[in-house]
């Protein structure tokens, strides 16, 4: 995987862990705050999977 894409994936994973930790610490005082945090995690994971798919496509293009 390209170093730039690896950096992006690592930052996304780091942010997801931060949000999960804050949820575990009880930072979400309302259900709306909880939903917002879960939505952020879902969005970040979606972007992570898109980046990983892009990396695979780039590797396949290089092989051809």
C-alpha positions in Angstrom: 0.0 0.0 0.0 1.2 3.5 -0.8 2.7 5.3 2.2 0.2 8.2 1.9 -2.7 5.7 1.9 -1.2 3.9 4.9 -0.9 7.2 6.7 -4.6 8.0 6.1 -5.7 4.5 7.2 -3.6 4.8 10.4 -5.1 8.3 11.2 -8.6 7.0 10.6 -8.0 4.0 12.9 -6.5 6.3 15.5 -9.6 8.6 15.4 -12.0 5.6 15.6 -10.1 4.4 18.7 -10.3 7.9 20.3 -14.1 8.0 19.7 -14.5 4.5 21.1 -12.4 5.3 24.2 -14.5 8.4 24.8 -17.7 6.5 24.5 -16.3 3.9 26.9 -15.5 6.7 29.3 -19.1 7.8 29.2 -18.6 11.0 27.3 -21.9 10.7 25.5 -24.4 12.2 28.0 -27.4 11.8 25.7 -28.5 9.3 23.2 -28.1 11.9 20.5 -24.5 12.3 21.4 -24.0 8.5 21.3 -25.7 8.3 17.9 -23.4 11.1 16.6 -20.3 9.3 17.8 -21.4 6.0 16.3 -22.2 7.8 13.1 -18.7 9.3 13.0 -17.2 5.8 13.5 -19.3 4.4 10.7 -18.3 7.2 8.4 -14.6 6.8 9.2 -14.8 3.1 8.6 -16.5 3.6 5.3 -13.7 5.9 4.2 -11.1 3.4 5.5 -12.6 0.7 3.4 -12.7 2.9 0.3 -9.0 3.8 0.8 -8.1 0.1 1.2 -10.1 -0.7 -2.0 -8.3 2.0 -3.8 -4.9 0.7 -2.6 -5.8 -2.8 -4.0 -6.9 -1.3 -7.3 -3.6 0.6 -7.5 -1.6 -2.5 -6.8 -3.5 -4.4 -9.4 -2.9 -1.7 -12.0 0.8 -1.8 -11.3 0.9 -5.5 -11.8 -0.6 -5.2 -15.3 
